[in-house]
């Protein structure tokens, strides 16, 4: 069969489907198409959410590592502390790095 014959065959099949009143193929197809389309939509949404979660997790990891890297503001403040406690410079630096990475992720 050549490529030229394909449109004619498709037209003939569609015509035969429209004339056929015995098997209710169109009704069965319509009923089956509803859950299939729903599953395709759910799979697309899930894959998008999973990809975004991975990107945000990667951004949070890189912000945490960068904020405590040697000679960063957080590291310098932590090294000058004499007691335990919060390190606000490191926290603000991590937030800045994460926000910069999150802007690039979208």
C-alpha positions in Angstrom: 0.0 0.0 0.0 1.4 3.4 -0.9 1.1 6.6 1.0 -1.4 8.0 -1.5 -4.0 5.4 -0.6 -3.9 6.1 3.2 -6.2 9.2 3.2 -8.8 7.3 1.1 -8.7 4.3 3.4 -9.1 6.5 6.5 -12.0 8.3 5.0 -13.6 4.9 4.1 -13.1 3.6 7.7 -14.7 6.8 9.2 -17.6 6.6 6.8 -18.1 2.9 7.7 -18.0 3.8 11.4 -20.6 6.5 11.0 -23.0 4.1 9.1 -22.5 1.2 11.5 -25.4 1.1 14.1 -25.0 -2.4 15.4 -21.8 -2.5 17.5 -22.0 0.9 19.3 -18.3 1.4 18.8 -18.5 5.1 19.1 -20.3 4.9 22.4 -17.9 2.5 23.9 -15.0 4.6 22.7 -16.4 7.7 24.2 -17.0 6.0 27.6 -13.5 4.6 27.6 -11.9 7.9 26.5 -13.1 9.7 29.7 -11.0 7.8 32.2 -8.0 7.5 29.8 -7.9 11.3 29.3 -8.2 11.8 33.1 -5.3 9.5 33.7 -3.2 11.2 31.1 -3.9 14.6 32.7 -3.1 13.2 36.2 0.2 11.7 35.0 1.2 15.0 33.4 0.4 17.0 36.6 2.3 14.4 38.7 5.4 14.5 36.6 5.4 18.3 36.6 5.0 18.4 40.4 7.8 15.8 40.9 10.2 17.7 38.6 9.5 21.0 40.4 10.0 19.3 43.8 13.3 17.9 42.7 14.5 21.3 41.5 13.4 23.1 44.7 15.1 20.4 46.8 18.3 20.8 44.8 18.1 24.6 45.3 17.6 24.2 49.1 20.6 21.8 49.3 22.8 24.2 47.4 21.7 27.2 49.5 22.5 25.2 52.7 25.9 24.2 51.5 26.8 27.7 50.1 25.7 29.5 53.3 28.2 27.5 55.4 31.0 27.4 53.0 34.3 28.8 54.2 34.6 32.6 54.3 30.9 33.1 53.8 29.1 35.6 56.1 27.5 32.7 58.1 30.8 30.9 58.5 32.6 34.0 59.6 29.9 34.8 62.2 29.8 31.2 63.4 33.6 31.2 63.9 33.5 34.4 65.9 30.8 33.1 68.3 31.8 32.0 71.8 28.6 30.2 72.6 25.9 28.2 70.9 23.1 30.0 69.2 21.5 31.1 65.9 23.6 32.4 63.0 21.4 35.2 61.4 24.0 36.0 58.8 24.1 32.4 57.6 20.3 32.2 57.6 19.8 35.4 55.6 22.6 34.3 53.2 20.9 30.9 52.7 17.6 32.6 52.0 19.1 34.9 49.4 20.9 32.0 47.7 17.7 29.9 47.7 15.6 32.8 46.3 18.1 33.4 43.6 18.1 29.7 42.6 14.3 29.4 42.9 13.9 32.4 40.4 16.1 30.5 37.9 14.2 27.2 38.3 10.8 28.3 36.9 
